[in-house]
């Protein structure tokens, strides 16, 4: 298996774990304040990552050697990819379903493609552009046209809007944060993944504190059940510590466009998991969208042809 193939496997597994996080987070924010829930998740992830870093670097100098400009970028990653993303993400799932929340990923590839072309000077293949368009159409079917009681496009779309407008705005904001995080992390792909993942997670966790203070001023501190701690464990260890490490590793061998396209897998897997475990309804539009997303991802990643679109 080539290095590129291993990176594809890793980012696919990351997408699967993150897809499950929609349903797990939806269950968690129903009984735990959203920002506090995010803080606990990343506090656990920070502990795990610091232990991994200590074990890996125990016989090496402790000085990282990053200059000030690198630290600025790492802080930017921390705020956008951890603090703001999961603040908006968790709040959104208080207003919308886990399946609907999966539309987050629909906005990410478009933003990644645009920013990668503007700031990373990555060349975009025509086949990749076609795949992105097909995938986004699929995401629209999954995320916006999802009333299981009607098959009419206009009726379904209008039916969805009034009840989820707040959640949709929060979803869009979180997606924009993740686009910025992806671009910054690609800029820092030359750095050691363990250091980068660990310190961006730790800094992002610390940045939750003022937001959490405001939240807990208005909401009482909850008593967390064993189920809640299992949810925190899943999100902290699997969806954060392990997944962030693999995601940053994959960024070394996949260009930002490829990673952005893989984010389209989240709506598909997230919707399926929400239907199976949360018994959320699913429509024919969502099924059709699933096939479009998978087809778009496939044609966008199997081609190794020379770039034809600059």
TILUM-120908 format. One record per residue (C-alpha): y, z, x; residue number from 1; residue in three letters. Coordinates in Angstrom, 2 decimals, padded with zeros to 5 digits, always signed. Example, Ala and Ser with C-alpha at 12.3 -4.5 7.8 and 13.67 -1.06 7.14 Angstrom:
<pts>
yy:-004.50	zz:+007.80	xx:+012.30	n:1	res:ALA .
yy:-001.06	zz:+007.14	xx:+013.67	n:2	res:SER .
</pts>
This chain:
<pts>
yy:+000.00	zz:+000.00	xx:+000.00	n:1	res:UNK .
yy:+003.39	zz:-001.00	xx:+001.40	n:2	res:UNK .
yy:+006.34	zz:+001.36	xx:+001.73	n:3	res:UNK .
yy:+008.08	zz:-000.52	xx:-001.07	n:4	res:UNK .
yy:+005.02	zz:-000.13	xx:-003.33	n:5	res:UNK .
yy:+004.87	zz:+003.61	xx:-002.64	n:6	res:UNK .
yy:+008.53	zz:+003.87	xx:-003.57	n:7	res:UNK .
yy:+007.82	zz:+002.04	xx:-006.84	n:8	res:UNK .
yy:+004.96	zz:+004.47	xx:-007.62	n:9	res:UNK .
yy:+007.15	zz:+007.48	xx:-006.88	n:10	res:UNK .
yy:+010.06	zz:+006.33	xx:-009.01	n:11	res:UNK .
yy:+007.64	zz:+005.47	xx:-011.86	n:12	res:UNK .
yy:+006.18	zz:+009.00	xx:-011.77	n:13	res:UNK .
yy:+009.70	zz:+010.40	xx:-011.71	n:14	res:UNK .
yy:+010.57	zz:+008.39	xx:-014.82	n:15	res:UNK .
yy:+007.45	zz:+009.74	xx:-016.57	n:16	res:UNK .
yy:+008.34	zz:+013.36	xx:-015.78	n:17	res:UNK .
yy:+011.96	zz:+012.83	xx:-016.78	n:18	res:UNK .
yy:+010.84	zz:+011.18	xx:-020.02	n:19	res:UNK .
yy:+008.97	zz:+014.37	xx:-020.87	n:20	res:UNK .
yy:+012.10	zz:+016.37	xx:-020.11	n:21	res:UNK .
yy:+013.78	zz:+014.94	xx:-023.23	n:22	res:UNK .
yy:+011.33	zz:+016.73	xx:-025.51	n:23	res:UNK .
yy:+011.11	zz:+019.85	xx:-023.35	n:24	res:UNK .
yy:+014.90	zz:+020.15	xx:-023.17	n:25	res:UNK .
yy:+015.22	zz:+019.52	xx:-026.92	n:26	res:UNK .
yy:+012.83	zz:+022.40	xx:-027.57	n:27	res:UNK .
yy:+014.64	zz:+024.63	xx:-025.06	n:28	res:UNK .
yy:+018.23	zz:+024.17	xx:-026.26	n:29	res:UNK .
yy:+017.17	zz:+025.12	xx:-029.77	n:30	res:UNK .
yy:+016.87	zz:+028.75	xx:-028.65	n:31	res:UNK .
yy:+018.66	zz:+028.93	xx:-025.26	n:32	res:UNK .
yy:+022.37	zz:+028.07	xx:-024.71	n:33	res:UNK .
yy:+022.48	zz:+024.55	xx:-023.16	n:34	res:UNK .
yy:+024.45	zz:+025.27	xx:-019.97	n:35	res:UNK .
yy:+022.58	zz:+028.53	xx:-019.34	n:36	res:UNK .
yy:+019.32	zz:+026.62	xx:-019.81	n:37	res:UNK .
yy:+020.44	zz:+024.03	xx:-017.26	n:38	res:UNK .
yy:+021.48	zz:+026.78	xx:-014.83	n:39	res:UNK .
yy:+018.07	zz:+028.49	xx:-015.03	n:40	res:UNK .
yy:+016.36	zz:+025.15	xx:-014.50	n:41	res:UNK .
yy:+018.29	zz:+024.36	xx:-011.34	n:42	res:UNK .
yy:+018.31	zz:+027.91	xx:-010.04	n:43	res:UNK .
yy:+014.51	zz:+027.71	xx:-009.98	n:44	res:UNK .
yy:+014.65	zz:+024.23	xx:-008.45	n:45	res:UNK .
yy:+017.05	zz:+025.48	xx:-005.76	n:46	res:UNK .
yy:+014.68	zz:+028.29	xx:-004.78	n:47	res:UNK .
yy:+011.73	zz:+025.88	xx:-004.52	n:48	res:UNK .
yy:+013.72	zz:+023.35	xx:-002.48	n:49	res:UNK .
yy:+015.10	zz:+026.01	xx:-000.13	n:50	res:UNK .
yy:+011.56	zz:+027.23	xx:+000.54	n:51	res:UNK .
yy:+010.40	zz:+023.66	xx:+001.25	n:52	res:UNK .
yy:+013.39	zz:+023.11	xx:+003.54	n:53	res:UNK .
yy:+012.74	zz:+026.36	xx:+005.41	n:54	res:UNK .
yy:+009.06	zz:+025.53	xx:+005.95	n:55	res:UNK .
yy:+009.81	zz:+021.97	xx:+007.03	n:56	res:UNK .
yy:+012.70	zz:+022.85	xx:+009.34	n:57	res:UNK .
yy:+011.56	zz:+026.27	xx:+010.63	n:58	res:UNK .
yy:+011.14	zz:+025.02	xx:+014.21	n:59	res:UNK .
yy:+014.29	zz:+022.88	xx:+014.23	n:60	res:UNK .
yy:+017.97	zz:+023.73	xx:+014.68	n:61	res:UNK .
yy:+019.60	zz:+024.97	xx:+011.47	n:62	res:UNK .
yy:+022.73	zz:+022.87	xx:+011.95	n:63	res:UNK .
yy:+022.62	zz:+019.79	xx:+009.73	n:64	res:UNK .
yy:+025.28	zz:+017.82	xx:+011.59	n:65	res:UNK .
yy:+026.97	zz:+016.22	xx:+008.60	n:66	res:UNK .
yy:+030.66	zz:+015.47	xx:+008.94	n:67	res:UNK .
yy:+033.27	zz:+016.31	xx:+006.33	n:68	res:UNK .
yy:+033.14	zz:+012.90	xx:+004.61	n:69	res:UNK .
yy:+029.38	zz:+013.27	xx:+004.08	n:70	res:UNK .
yy:+029.81	zz:+016.73	xx:+002.59	n:71	res:UNK .
yy:+032.41	zz:+015.34	xx:+000.18	n:72	res:UNK .
yy:+029.86	zz:+012.77	xx:-001.00	n:73	res:UNK .
yy:+027.15	zz:+015.43	xx:-001.31	n:74	res:UNK .
yy:+029.48	zz:+017.57	xx:-003.42	n:75	res:UNK .
yy:+030.20	zz:+014.49	xx:-005.54	n:76	res:UNK .
yy:+026.46	zz:+014.00	xx:-006.02	n:77	res:UNK .
yy:+026.07	zz:+017.66	xx:-006.96	n:78	res:UNK .
yy:+028.80	zz:+017.65	xx:-009.58	n:79	res:UNK .
yy:+027.90	zz:+014.30	xx:-011.19	n:80	res:UNK .
yy:+024.09	zz:+014.30	xx:-010.93	n:81	res:UNK .
yy:+023.47	zz:+017.99	xx:-011.59	n:82	res:UNK .
yy:+026.35	zz:+019.93	xx:-013.12	n:83	res:UNK .
yy:+028.05	zz:+017.40	xx:-015.37	n:84	res:UNK .
yy:+025.02	zz:+015.26	xx:-016.15	n:85	res:UNK .
yy:+022.92	zz:+018.16	xx:-017.41	n:86	res:UNK .
yy:+025.79	zz:+019.86	xx:-019.15	n:87	res:UNK .
yy:+026.39	zz:+016.72	xx:-021.23	n:88	res:UNK .
yy:+022.63	zz:+016.01	xx:-021.47	n:89	res:UNK .
yy:+021.72	zz:+019.44	xx:-022.83	n:90	res:UNK .
yy:+024.67	zz:+019.59	xx:-025.20	n:91	res:UNK .
yy:+023.78	zz:+016.13	xx:-026.53	n:92	res:UNK .
yy:+020.29	zz:+017.28	xx:-027.49	n:93	res:UNK .
yy:+021.80	zz:+019.92	xx:-029.74	n:94	res:UNK .
yy:+023.31	zz:+017.13	xx:-031.85	n:95	res:UNK .
yy:+020.63	zz:+014.44	xx:-031.67	n:96	res:UNK .
yy:+016.88	zz:+014.02	xx:-031.48	n:97	res:UNK .
yy:+014.90	zz:+013.74	xx:-028.25	n:98	res:UNK .
yy:+013.99	zz:+010.12	xx:-029.09	n:99	res:UNK .
yy:+017.63	zz:+009.28	xx:-029.78	n:100	res:UNK .
yy:+018.63	zz:+011.10	xx:-026.59	n:101	res:UNK .
yy:+016.52	zz:+008.66	xx:-024.62	n:102	res:UNK .
yy:+019.23	zz:+006.03	xx:-025.07	n:103	res:UNK .
yy:+020.93	zz:+007.74	xx:-022.12	n:104	res:UNK .
yy:+019.00	zz:+005.49	xx:-019.83	n:105	res:UNK .
yy:+020.15	zz:+002.39	xx:-021.67	n:106	res:UNK .
yy:+023.65	zz:+002.63	xx:-020.27	n:107	res:UNK .
yy:+022.59	zz:+003.45	xx:-016.73	n:108	res:UNK .
yy:+021.25	zz:+000.06	xx:-015.49	n:109	res:UNK .
yy:+024.38	zz:-001.75	xx:-016.64	n:110	res:UNK .
yy:+026.63	zz:+000.71	xx:-014.82	n:111	res:UNK .
yy:+024.44	zz:+000.69	xx:-011.71	n:112	res:UNK .
yy:+024.44	zz:-003.11	xx:-011.55	n:113	res:UNK .
yy:+028.23	zz:-003.28	xx:-011.85	n:114	res:UNK .
yy:+028.95	zz:-000.50	xx:-009.33	n:115	res:UNK .
yy:+026.29	zz:-001.73	xx:-006.90	n:116	res:UNK .
yy:+027.89	zz:-005.17	xx:-006.89	n:117	res:UNK .
yy:+031.40	zz:-003.75	xx:-006.51	n:118	res:UNK .
yy:+030.86	zz:-000.94	xx:-004.00	n:119	res:UNK .
yy:+027.50	zz:-001.52	xx:-002.30	n:120	res:UNK .
yy:+027.87	zz:-005.32	xx:-002.07	n:121	res:UNK .
yy:+024.25	zz:-005.74	xx:-003.22	n:122	res:UNK .
yy:+023.28	zz:-009.27	xx:-004.19	n:123	res:UNK .
yy:+021.91	zz:-009.63	xx:-007.69	n:124	res:UNK .
yy:+019.13	zz:-012.11	xx:-008.45	n:125	res:UNK .
yy:+019.39	zz:-014.15	xx:-011.62	n:126	res:UNK .
yy:+015.93	zz:-012.98	xx:-012.72	n:127	res:UNK .
yy:+017.08	zz:-009.37	xx:-012.34	n:128	res:UNK .
yy:+020.11	zz:-010.05	xx:-014.50	n:129	res:UNK .
yy:+017.89	zz:-011.58	xx:-017.20	n:130	res:UNK .
yy:+015.58	zz:-008.56	xx:-017.01	n:131	res:UNK .
yy:+018.50	zz:-006.17	xx:-017.36	n:132	res:UNK .
yy:+019.78	zz:-008.00	xx:-020.45	n:133	res:UNK .
yy:+016.34	zz:-008.02	xx:-022.09	n:134	res:UNK .
yy:+015.84	zz:-004.32	xx:-021.29	n:135	res:UNK .
yy:+019.22	zz:-003.37	xx:-022.70	n:136	res:UNK .
yy:+018.45	zz:-005.23	xx:-025.93	n:137	res:UNK .
yy:+015.25	zz:-003.20	xx:-026.10	n:138	res:UNK .
yy:+017.15	zz:+000.03	xx:-025.49	n:139	res:UNK .
yy:+019.54	zz:-000.82	xx:-028.34	n:140	res:UNK .
yy:+016.56	zz:-001.27	xx:-030.65	n:141	res:UNK .
yy:+015.10	zz:+002.07	xx:-029.55	n:142	res:UNK .
yy:+018.25	zz:+004.13	xx:-029.48	n:143	res:UNK .
yy:+020.56	zz:+002.73	xx:-032.14	n:144	res:UNK .
yy:+018.35	zz:+000.94	xx:-034.65	n:145	res:UNK .
yy:+015.87	zz:+003.70	xx:-035.39	n:146	res:UNK .
yy:+015.96	zz:+004.56	xx:-039.10	n:147	res:UNK .
yy:+012.25	zz:+004.53	xx:-040.02	n:148	res:UNK .
yy:+013.07	zz:+004.05	xx:-043.71	n:149	res:UNK .
yy:+014.70	zz:+000.62	xx:-043.39	n:150	res:UNK .
yy:+014.06	zz:-002.61	xx:-041.50	n:151	res:UNK .
yy:+017.53	zz:-004.04	xx:-042.07	n:152	res:UNK .
yy:+019.49	zz:-004.13	xx:-038.81	n:153	res:UNK .
yy:+023.01	zz:-003.53	xx:-040.20	n:154	res:UNK .
yy:+021.90	zz:-000.90	xx:-042.71	n:155	res:UNK .
yy:+019.94	zz:+000.96	xx:-040.04	n:156	res:UNK .
yy:+022.78	zz:+000.86	xx:-037.51	n:157	res:UNK .
yy:+025.38	zz:+002.14	xx:-039.97	n:158	res:UNK .
yy:+022.99	zz:+004.81	xx:-041.22	n:159	res:UNK .
yy:+022.62	zz:+006.21	xx:-037.71	n:160	res:UNK .
yy:+026.25	zz:+006.42	xx:-036.66	n:161	res:UNK .
yy:+027.81	zz:+009.22	xx:-038.76	n:162	res:UNK .
yy:+025.15	zz:+011.85	xx:-038.03	n:163	res:UNK .
yy:+024.88	zz:+011.42	xx:-034.27	n:164	res:UNK .
yy:+028.35	zz:+010.36	xx:-033.12	n:165	res:UNK .
yy:+029.00	zz:+013.60	xx:-031.18	n:166	res:UNK .
yy:+025.61	zz:+013.41	xx:-029.49	n:167	res:UNK .
yy:+026.13	zz:+009.74	xx:-028.64	n:168	res:UNK .
yy:+029.46	zz:+010.45	xx:-026.94	n:169	res:UNK .
yy:+027.87	zz:+013.20	xx:-024.86	n:170	res:UNK .
yy:+024.96	zz:+010.90	xx:-024.02	n:171	res:UNK .
yy:+027.33	zz:+008.19	xx:-022.82	n:172	res:UNK .
yy:+029.25	zz:+010.69	xx:-020.67	n:173	res:UNK .
yy:+026.02	zz:+011.92	xx:-019.09	n:174	res:UNK .
yy:+024.92	zz:+008.34	xx:-018.41	n:175	res:UNK .
yy:+028.20	zz:+007.58	xx:-016.64	n:176	res:UNK .
yy:+027.69	zz:+010.66	xx:-014.48	n:177	res:UNK .
yy:+024.21	zz:+009.49	xx:-013.51	n:178	res:UNK .
yy:+025.46	zz:+006.02	xx:-012.59	n:179	res:UNK .
yy:+027.96	zz:+007.59	xx:-010.17	n:180	res:UNK .
yy:+025.24	zz:+009.90	xx:-008.79	n:181	res:UNK .
yy:+022.90	zz:+006.94	xx:-008.18	n:182	res:UNK .
yy:+025.55	zz:+004.97	xx:-006.32	n:183	res:UNK .
yy:+026.58	zz:+007.95	xx:-004.16	n:184	res:UNK .
yy:+022.95	zz:+008.79	xx:-003.35	n:185	res:UNK .
yy:+022.39	zz:+005.18	xx:-002.29	n:186	res:UNK .
yy:+025.36	zz:+005.53	xx:+000.07	n:187	res:UNK .
yy:+023.63	zz:+008.57	xx:+001.59	n:188	res:UNK .
yy:+020.11	zz:+007.10	xx:+001.65	n:189	res:UNK .
yy:+020.10	zz:+007.21	xx:+005.46	n:190	res:UNK .
yy:+020.18	zz:+011.02	xx:+005.42	n:191	res:UNK .
yy:+017.13	zz:+013.28	xx:+005.41	n:192	res:UNK .
yy:+015.89	zz:+013.47	xx:+001.81	n:193	res:UNK .
yy:+014.91	zz:+017.13	xx:+002.01	n:194	res:UNK .
yy:+018.36	zz:+018.24	xx:+003.15	n:195	res:UNK .
yy:+020.15	zz:+015.91	xx:+000.75	n:196	res:UNK .
yy:+018.12	zz:+016.95	xx:-002.30	n:197	res:UNK .
yy:+018.22	zz:+020.64	xx:-001.47	n:198	res:UNK .
yy:+021.94	zz:+021.01	xx:-000.81	n:199	res:UNK .
yy:+023.05	zz:+018.77	xx:-003.68	n:200	res:UNK .
yy:+020.87	zz:+020.84	xx:-006.02	n:201	res:UNK .
yy:+022.12	zz:+024.18	xx:-004.68	n:202	res:UNK .
yy:+025.78	zz:+023.12	xx:-004.88	n:203	res:UNK .
yy:+025.28	zz:+021.67	xx:-008.36	n:204	res:UNK .
yy:+023.66	zz:+024.91	xx:-009.50	n:205	res:UNK .
yy:+026.59	zz:+026.98	xx:-008.22	n:206	res:UNK .
yy:+029.00	zz:+024.70	xx:-010.08	n:207	res:UNK .
yy:+027.28	zz:+025.64	xx:-013.35	n:208	res:UNK .
yy:+028.58	zz:+029.22	xx:-013.05	n:209	res:UNK .
yy:+032.11	zz:+028.78	xx:-014.50	n:210	res:UNK .
yy:+030.80	zz:+026.59	xx:-017.35	n:211	res:UNK .
yy:+028.03	zz:+029.08	xx:-018.05	n:212	res:UNK .
yy:+030.54	zz:+031.94	xx:-018.08	n:213	res:UNK .
yy:+032.58	zz:+030.20	xx:-020.78	n:214	res:UNK .
yy:+029.45	zz:+029.41	xx:-022.80	n:215	res:UNK .
yy:+028.05	zz:+032.95	xx:-022.69	n:216	res:UNK .
yy:+031.43	zz:+034.31	xx:-023.76	n:217	res:UNK .
yy:+030.87	zz:+032.60	xx:-027.12	n:218	res:UNK .
yy:+027.06	zz:+032.74	xx:-027.32	n:219	res:UNK .
yy:+024.93	zz:+035.87	xx:-026.82	n:220	res:UNK .
yy:+022.58	zz:+036.08	xx:-023.84	n:221	res:UNK .
yy:+019.16	zz:+035.11	xx:-025.25	n:222	res:UNK .
yy:+015.81	zz:+036.83	xx:-024.90	n:223	res:UNK .
yy:+013.60	zz:+034.14	xx:-023.39	n:224	res:UNK .
yy:+010.02	zz:+033.89	xx:-024.61	n:225	res:UNK .
yy:+007.02	zz:+032.91	xx:-022.50	n:226	res:UNK .
yy:+007.31	zz:+029.42	xx:-023.98	n:227	res:UNK .
yy:+010.91	zz:+029.25	xx:-022.84	n:228	res:UNK .
yy:+009.92	zz:+030.18	xx:-019.30	n:229	res:UNK .
yy:+007.24	zz:+027.46	xx:-019.33	n:230	res:UNK .
yy:+009.93	zz:+024.96	xx:-020.33	n:231	res:UNK .
yy:+012.15	zz:+026.19	xx:-017.51	n:232	res:UNK .
yy:+009.21	zz:+025.92	xx:-015.07	n:233	res:UNK .
yy:+008.49	zz:+022.32	xx:-016.11	n:234	res:UNK .
yy:+012.12	zz:+021.31	xx:-015.81	n:235	res:UNK .
yy:+012.86	zz:+023.32	xx:-012.67	n:236	res:UNK .
yy:+009.78	zz:+022.50	xx:-010.59	n:237	res:UNK .
yy:+008.58	zz:+019.11	xx:-011.83	n:238	res:UNK .
yy:+011.66	zz:+017.46	xx:-013.36	n:239	res:UNK .
yy:+014.13	zz:+018.79	xx:-010.79	n:240	res:UNK .
yy:+012.74	zz:+019.89	xx:-007.41	n:241	res:UNK .
yy:+009.90	zz:+017.39	xx:-007.10	n:242	res:UNK .
yy:+011.49	zz:+014.52	xx:-009.03	n:243	res:UNK .
yy:+014.86	zz:+014.69	xx:-007.30	n:244	res:UNK .
yy:+013.11	zz:+014.69	xx:-003.91	n:245	res:UNK .
yy:+011.03	zz:+011.62	xx:-004.82	n:246	res:UNK .
yy:+014.01	zz:+009.89	xx:-006.44	n:247	res:UNK .
yy:+016.10	zz:+010.23	xx:-003.28	n:248	res:UNK .
yy:+013.10	zz:+009.13	xx:-001.20	n:249	res:UNK .
yy:+012.73	zz:+006.00	xx:-003.33	n:250	res:UNK .
yy:+016.41	zz:+005.19	xx:-002.84	n:251	res:UNK .
yy:+015.64	zz:+004.52	xx:+000.83	n:252	res:UNK .
yy:+013.36	zz:+001.59	xx:+000.01	n:253	res:UNK .
yy:+014.60	zz:+000.31	xx:-003.38	n:254	res:UNK .
yy:+018.02	zz:-001.17	xx:-003.94	n:255	res:UNK .
yy:+020.30	zz:+000.39	xx:-006.54	n:256	res:UNK .
yy:+019.62	zz:-002.43	xx:-009.02	n:257	res:UNK .
yy:+015.85	zz:-001.83	xx:-008.89	n:258	res:UNK .
yy:+016.28	zz:+001.90	xx:-009.39	n:259	res:UNK .
yy:+018.69	zz:+001.29	xx:-012.24	n:260	res:UNK .
yy:+016.20	zz:-001.00	xx:-013.97	n:261	res:UNK .
yy:+013.45	zz:+001.60	xx:-013.64	n:262	res:UNK .
yy:+015.66	zz:+004.02	xx:-015.56	n:263	res:UNK .
yy:+014.95	zz:+001.78	xx:-018.57	n:264	res:UNK .
yy:+011.42	zz:+003.22	xx:-018.66	n:265	res:UNK .
yy:+012.81	zz:+006.55	xx:-019.85	n:266	res:UNK .
yy:+013.69	zz:+005.41	xx:-023.40	n:267	res:UNK .
yy:+010.17	zz:+004.04	xx:-023.85	n:268	res:UNK .
yy:+008.26	zz:+007.03	xx:-022.54	n:269	res:UNK .
yy:+010.78	zz:+009.54	xx:-023.89	n:270	res:UNK .
yy:+010.47	zz:+008.14	xx:-027.43	n:271	res:UNK .
yy:+006.66	zz:+008.15	xx:-027.29	n:272	res:UNK .
yy:+006.53	zz:+011.75	xx:-026.08	n:273	res:UNK .
yy:+009.02	zz:+012.85	xx:-028.75	n:274	res:UNK .
yy:+006.91	zz:+011.22	xx:-031.46	n:275	res:UNK .
yy:+003.65	zz:+012.74	xx:-030.22	n:276	res:UNK .
yy:+004.81	zz:+016.28	xx:-029.47	n:277	res:UNK .
yy:+007.87	zz:+016.78	xx:-031.68	n:278	res:UNK .
yy:+006.62	zz:+014.58	xx:-034.52	n:279	res:UNK .
yy:+009.88	zz:+012.65	xx:-034.63	n:280	res:UNK .
yy:+009.77	zz:+009.44	xx:-036.72	n:281	res:UNK .
yy:+009.57	zz:+006.04	xx:-035.10	n:282	res:UNK .
yy:+010.51	zz:+002.65	xx:-036.57	n:283	res:UNK .
yy:+009.40	zz:-000.94	xx:-036.09	n:284	res:UNK .
yy:+012.68	zz:-001.54	xx:-034.25	n:285	res:UNK .
yy:+011.70	zz:+001.12	xx:-031.71	n:286	res:UNK .
yy:+008.26	zz:-000.45	xx:-031.22	n:287	res:UNK .
yy:+009.87	zz:-003.87	xx:-030.70	n:288	res:UNK .
yy:+012.38	zz:-002.31	xx:-028.32	n:289	res:UNK .
yy:+009.58	zz:-000.74	xx:-026.32	n:290	res:UNK .
yy:+008.00	zz:-004.13	xx:-025.63	n:291	res:UNK .
yy:+011.38	zz:-005.63	xx:-024.71	n:292	res:UNK .
yy:+012.13	zz:-002.83	xx:-022.25	n:293	res:UNK .
yy:+008.73	zz:-003.09	xx:-020.57	n:294	res:UNK .
yy:+009.01	zz:-006.88	xx:-020.36	n:295	res:UNK .
yy:+012.51	zz:-006.64	xx:-018.92	n:296	res:UNK .
yy:+011.40	zz:-004.13	xx:-016.28	n:297	res:UNK .
yy:+008.41	zz:-006.28	xx:-015.38	n:298	res:UNK .
yy:+010.24	zz:-009.57	xx:-014.84	n:299	res:UNK .
yy:+013.01	zz:-007.75	xx:-012.97	n:300	res:UNK .
yy:+010.75	zz:-006.08	xx:-010.42	n:301	res:UNK .
yy:+007.89	zz:-008.52	xx:-009.73	n:302	res:UNK .
yy:+010.13	zz:-011.25	xx:-008.37	n:303	res:UNK .
yy:+010.78	zz:-011.38	xx:-004.64	n:304	res:UNK .
yy:+012.63	zz:-014.67	xx:-004.79	n:305	res:UNK .
yy:+015.73	zz:-015.25	xx:-002.75	n:306	res:UNK .
yy:+018.93	zz:-014.15	xx:-004.48	n:307	res:UNK .
yy:+020.55	zz:-016.91	xx:-006.50	n:308	res:UNK .
yy:+023.42	zz:-014.95	xx:-007.96	n:309	res:UNK .
yy:+026.03	zz:-013.36	xx:-005.71	n:310	res:UNK .
</pts>
